[in-house]
Amino acid sequence: MKGLGDLERSIMDILWAQSAPLTAREVGRLIQDRDLAPTTVMTVLDRLSRKGFLNRTRDGRAWRYEPAESRDAYVTELMLEALDLTGDRSAALTRFAQAVSGSEAEILRRALMELEEQ
């Protein structure tokens, strides 16, 4: 899974924040920091769909788009890909564990304990 470009990330952030699928026009209205042509929004949505980031369904003449996976699932994939880039996964994981806050470390401990109990 590749990272997202700035515009792709902005659009994914909008869709991850919604509880229902949106049309390209609705997404375009919600992008406040950019003055984008509707065709640009449609092109990016189409590309995200082809890359597997979005699912789309027909709604009359328009498409409705929704994330294929949660934001958490996407970030997890990015983290796993970053680990794949290291020559030493153990060292990278150790360094990561040392860098997180105490409360984040506690979350990791609980998650690992739950996995051991399964």
C-alpha positions in Angstrom: 0.0 0.0 0.0 1.4 3.3 -1.0 1.2 6.6 0.9 -1.4 9.2 0.0 -0.6 12.5 -1.7 -1.8 15.7 0.0 -5.0 16.0 -2.0 -5.7 12.3 -1.6 -5.2 12.5 2.1 -7.5 15.5 2.4 -10.2 13.7 0.6 -9.7 10.5 2.6 -9.8 12.6 5.8 -13.2 13.9 4.7 -14.6 10.5 3.9 -13.2 8.9 7.1 -15.0 11.6 9.1 -18.4 10.8 7.5 -20.9 8.2 8.5 -22.4 7.8 5.0 -21.0 7.7 1.5 -20.6 11.0 -0.4 -20.8 12.1 -4.0 -17.9 14.0 -5.6 -19.9 17.2 -5.4 -20.4 16.7 -1.6 -16.7 16.0 -1.1 -15.8 19.1 -3.2 -18.0 21.3 -0.9 -16.2 19.9 2.2 -12.7 20.7 0.9 -12.4 24.1 2.4 -8.7 24.9 2.0 -8.6 24.4 -1.8 -10.4 25.9 -4.8 -10.7 22.7 -6.9 -12.6 22.1 -10.1 -15.3 19.4 -9.7 -13.5 17.3 -12.4 -10.3 17.3 -10.2 -12.3 15.9 -7.2 -13.9 13.3 -9.5 -10.5 12.3 -10.9 -9.0 11.9 -7.4 -11.9 9.9 -6.2 -11.7 7.6 -9.2 -8.0 7.1 -8.7 -8.5 6.3 -5.0 -11.2 3.8 -6.0 -9.0 2.1 -8.5 -6.2 2.0 -5.9 -8.5 0.2 -3.5 -8.9 3.0 -0.9 -12.5 3.7 -1.7 -15.6 1.7 -2.5 -18.1 3.3 -4.8 -21.8 2.6 -5.6 -24.1 4.2 -8.2 -26.7 6.7 -7.0 -28.6 7.7 -10.1 -26.1 9.3 -12.4 -23.6 10.0 -9.6 -21.2 7.7 -7.7 -21.1 7.6 -3.9 -17.8 7.0 -2.3 -16.8 5.5 1.1 -13.5 4.3 2.5 -12.7 0.7 1.9 -11.0 0.5 5.3 -10.9 2.5 8.4 -8.2 5.2 9.1 -6.8 2.9 11.7 -6.4 0.0 9.2 -4.6 2.4 6.8 -2.2 3.6 9.4 -1.5 0.1 10.5 -0.6 -0.9 7.0 1.8 2.1 6.8 3.4 1.1 10.0 3.9 -2.5 8.8 5.4 -1.3 5.5 7.8 0.9 7.5 8.9 -2.1 9.5 9.5 -4.0 6.3 11.9 -1.3 5.2 14.1 -1.9 8.3 17.0 -4.3 8.3 16.2 -5.2 11.9 12.5 -5.3 12.8 13.4 -6.0 16.5 15.5 -2.9 16.7 12.9 -0.8 15.1 10.1 -2.1 17.4 12.3 -1.6 20.4 13.1 2.0 19.3 9.4 2.6 18.7 8.5 1.3 22.1 11.1 3.6 23.7 9.7 6.6 21.8 6.0 6.4 22.8 4.5 8.1 25.8 3.7 6.2 29.0 0.0 6.1 28.2 0.7 4.8 24.7 3.1 2.2 26.1 0.3 1.1 28.4 -2.1 0.7 25.5 0.5 -1.5 23.7 1.0 -3.6 26.9 -2.8 -4.2 27.1 -3.0 -5.1 23.4 -0.2 -7.6 23.8 -1.7 -9.1 26.9 -5.0 -9.5 25.1 -3.3 -11.3 22.2 -1.5 -13.7 24.7 -4.8 -14.5 26.3 -6.4 -15.6 23.0 
